[in-house]
């Protein structure tokens, strides 16, 4: 149940962020969430960190990374 809540929250955050900010690289976060949902945690981690490196002032990258760590810990 917790996995469903975390994944749902991440999908909402990423989609909302993409709509509000219109970043060209929001696809990276969508790929990261998809990788996370398919338990490819290393791939997801590298995608999120690449996003953070490109957009260090955007909080959604850090929120996604925190969600990834939470999701990984309950797996």
C-alpha positions as CSV (number, residue, x, y, z in Angstrom):
1,X,0.0,0.0,0.0
2,X,2.8,2.4,0.9
3,X,4.4,1.8,-2.5
4,X,1.2,2.8,-4.2
5,X,1.0,6.0,-2.2
6,X,4.7,6.9,-2.9
7,X,4.5,6.1,-6.6
8,X,1.2,8.0,-7.0
9,X,2.7,11.0,-5.2
10,X,5.7,11.0,-7.4
11,X,3.7,10.8,-10.6
12,X,1.5,13.7,-9.5
13,X,4.6,15.8,-8.5
14,X,6.5,15.1,-11.7
15,X,3.4,15.8,-13.9
16,X,2.5,18.9,-12.0
17,X,6.0,20.2,-12.1
18,X,6.3,19.6,-15.8
19,X,3.1,21.5,-16.5
20,X,3.9,24.4,-14.3
21,X,7.5,24.9,-15.2
22,X,7.5,23.6,-18.8
23,X,11.1,22.4,-18.5
24,X,12.5,20.7,-21.6
25,X,14.0,18.0,-19.4
26,X,11.0,16.9,-17.5
27,X,11.1,13.7,-19.5
28,X,14.1,12.7,-17.5
29,X,12.1,12.7,-14.3
30,X,9.3,10.7,-15.9
31,X,11.9,8.1,-17.1
32,X,13.3,8.1,-13.5
33,X,9.9,7.4,-12.0
34,X,9.2,4.7,-14.6
35,X,12.6,3.0,-13.8
36,X,11.8,3.2,-10.1
37,X,8.4,1.6,-10.6
38,X,10.1,-1.3,-12.5
39,X,12.7,-1.7,-9.6
40,X,15.6,-0.4,-11.7
41,X,16.8,1.7,-8.8
42,X,20.3,2.4,-10.1
43,X,19.0,3.7,-13.4
44,X,16.4,5.9,-11.6
45,X,19.0,7.3,-9.3
46,X,21.4,8.2,-12.1
47,X,18.5,10.0,-14.0
48,X,17.4,11.9,-11.0
49,X,21.0,13.0,-10.2
50,X,21.5,14.1,-13.8
51,X,18.3,16.2,-13.5
52,X,19.6,17.7,-10.3
53,X,22.9,18.5,-11.9
54,X,21.1,20.3,-14.7
55,X,18.6,22.1,-12.5
56,X,20.1,22.4,-9.0
57,X,17.7,25.1,-7.9
58,X,14.5,23.1,-8.7
59,X,13.2,21.3,-5.7
60,X,11.4,18.5,-7.7
61,X,14.7,16.8,-8.3
62,X,15.4,16.5,-4.6
63,X,11.9,15.5,-3.9
64,X,12.1,12.8,-6.5
65,X,15.4,11.6,-5.1
66,X,13.8,11.4,-1.6
67,X,10.9,9.5,-3.0
68,X,13.2,7.1,-4.7
69,X,15.0,6.4,-1.4
70,X,11.7,5.9,0.4
71,X,10.5,3.6,-2.4
72,X,13.7,1.6,-2.4
73,X,13.6,1.2,1.4
74,X,10.2,-0.3,1.5
75,X,11.0,-2.8,-1.4
